[in-house]
Amino acid sequence: MTKDERFVILASSLGTVFEWYDFYLYGSLAGIIGTQFFTIAGADGKPMFDQATRDIFALLAFAAGFLVRPFGAIVFGRVGDIVGRKYTFLVTILIMGLSTFIVGLLPGAAQIGIAAPIILIGLRLLQGLALGGEYGGAATYVAEHAPQGKRGYYTSFIQTTATLGLFLSLLVILFTRSATGEAAFAGAPGSYWGGWRIPFLVSVLLLGISVWIRLRLNESPVFQRMKDEGKGSKAPLTEAFGTWSNAKIVILALLGLTMGQAVIWYTGQFYALFFLQSILKVDGYTANLLIAWSLLLGTGFFLVFGALSDRIGRKPIILAGCLIGALTLFPIFKMISTNANPALEKAYESVKVQVVADPAGCGDLFNPVGTRVFTAPCDTARAFLAQSSVKYATVPGPAGAVKIVVNDKEVPYTDAKTSNPAITAAVQAAGYPKPGDAGIVKMSNPFDIFRPQVSALIGLLFILVIYVTMVYGPIAAMLVELFPTRIRYTSMSLPYHIGNGWFGGLLPATAFAITASTGDIYSGLWYPVVFAAITAVVGFLFVPETKDVDITKT
């Protein structure tokens, strides 16, 4: 690797690390942001939404940035194929960085009411548009600098950026949390300032470094040669998606590669964090540390699998990661529960909780967009149990009042959406742990990793990260190799961002909604399992191997 090639990889990767840092700050702080921006007072002065609804709103505001990523891919992909790679992903980082910085300054709902979540969602949409153009530019730029036979290895450095960006955001959050204290970090109810704003404000420094580095880059030699020869596309959108020969490859890239890659990626790195905190009730400090350690141990495997794909091919590694993930996610998450909150796992298997109600009075709890308000006693009872991570079954009963039965003992039920002391006391007496239970994993410092409970969890999370590196390490090289130079930026960006923006970005909110709807904390895993399995089948049957493709062709 020459000095110039190392600089190209460093500049492209470092800038993308900062972009992912910006993007994941929101995801890591979704709980606090839900409280700050979605605690909107109604006419009676009370919050309009309960905690569960605020959590889903916060996750969906996070997902909003993912939903617009394909549109960013189309807009910036076209610019990148016409104007050039360098200038396009210089613009994207400016949009991303400034949007994140403004989030750090934005007043909450207590200060400006409904305007706060509206502006926040607008900023998330800008971030999503920018990221939609960023990844394709960085991956294409590096691949077009890489020598034949080394593209998997060279582009795998780009693939580390999402994990490193998440890791960096977790480190900054943990440092700020430790320096300010948990109460000051979250901010007082109704107050403007909280330590959670600091990581957003710090991003302006990272933005300055990224822009300075990218201004020193030259245009991709493959693109520049094509432009000098006058062979560039004047209508990349039409050429990429208006002709069946290329549109067919875009569809196969989505269904046979990026869809499964995305759900494995987001399950292993993001839903695992959400599962630890919201379902297993692990404190935020410990959950973030566990994820950070697994990322630290596993990130190097992006390079391992990227380099391996140069030898044996991209396709077998990516599809193996999808298939193995589909087969093992359920047992791994059950082992995570056993180690993280053993009392909850034991109660989950031994405590029998039933909601006895007239089926005509029980609706569907599936609520991925968080806008439904449950009023029927059967629905509020089940929603409360799901929010408390209590496994329940719905049993048909006579018309009339709803009954809650815990281990064959009837418990009085009052129609309360956010608290029900009688039910809480009953399930805790039956074996469900209280908040802060001594058995729940808790790390006292970042290096408290040698206790069996902690090390087992880091090991399980590390396995999930290995799956991530298998599906994600070779994907950039393979997408670049599927499409010709003149429409590469546009063509590769769209399936990548539909896969990662829609199938991946919607995973946390949808999986949580499935869990709430079924009363089973593991049922949300069917979402990644089904889509990863579909990708394994489609990819094996229809997607070609690409490692020996000559990407200099226009």
Helices and strands as residue ranges (DSSP letters): H 3-28, H 30-38, H 51-67, H 69-82, H 85-105, H 109-112, H 115-143, H 151-180, H 182-186, H 197-215, H 221-228, H 236-241, H 244-253, I 254-258, H 259-266, I 267-271, H 272-274, I 275-279, H 284-298, H 301-312, H 314-340, H 342-350, E 353-357, G 359-361, H 377-387, E 393-396, E 403-406, E 409-411, H 421-430, H 452-472, H 475-482, G 485-487, H 488-498, I 499-504, H 507-518, G 523-525, H 526-542
